[in-house]
Amino acid sequence: MTSRTAFHLDCTPIIPECGFTCAKCIEEMKTVFGGTRGVGKFYREGDGVVVEYDASAVTAEQLMDVFRELPSFYQNHFVPSVTENPGRPG
């Protein structure tokens, strides 16, 4: 069964120069989630991101763990939260 979870990524205080508009970050997320077992789709929606996935293969918490390791090319990383409305915190 396919699940859909929206995430808000708090990155501006951590990576002020980005403001979640950095194409490099988006491309890395697409690549990483595209290679994650159970993930069917990853896309931006509003100011957030949405991941569609097979809940029997991967959980929302495991996806949050993936976000916590990104972006790989900065010293600091995203602070993800699950949200009902993409782009708005929890």
PENORZI-V902074 format. One line per field, one symbol per residue. ss: DSSP state (h for helix, s for strand, l for the rest). phi: phi as a letter, one per 40 degrees, with the letter a starting at -180 (. if undefined). psi: psi as a letter, one per 20 degrees, with the letter a starting at -180 (. if undefined). Layout:
BEGIN
ss=???
phi=???
psi=???
END
This chain:
BEGIN
ss=lsssssssssllllllllllllhhhhhhhhhhhhllllsssssssllssssssslllllhhhhhhhhlllllllllllssssslllllll
phi=.cbbbcbbbcbdccbdccggbccccccccdccccbcdgccabacagcbbbbbacccbabcccccccdccbcccbcbbcbcacacbdgbde
psi=ppqpppqpoohghgmhigkkjohggggggggghhjppipgqpqqocjaqppproiihqrhhhhhhghiiqqijqhrrqnqqpqhopipq.
END
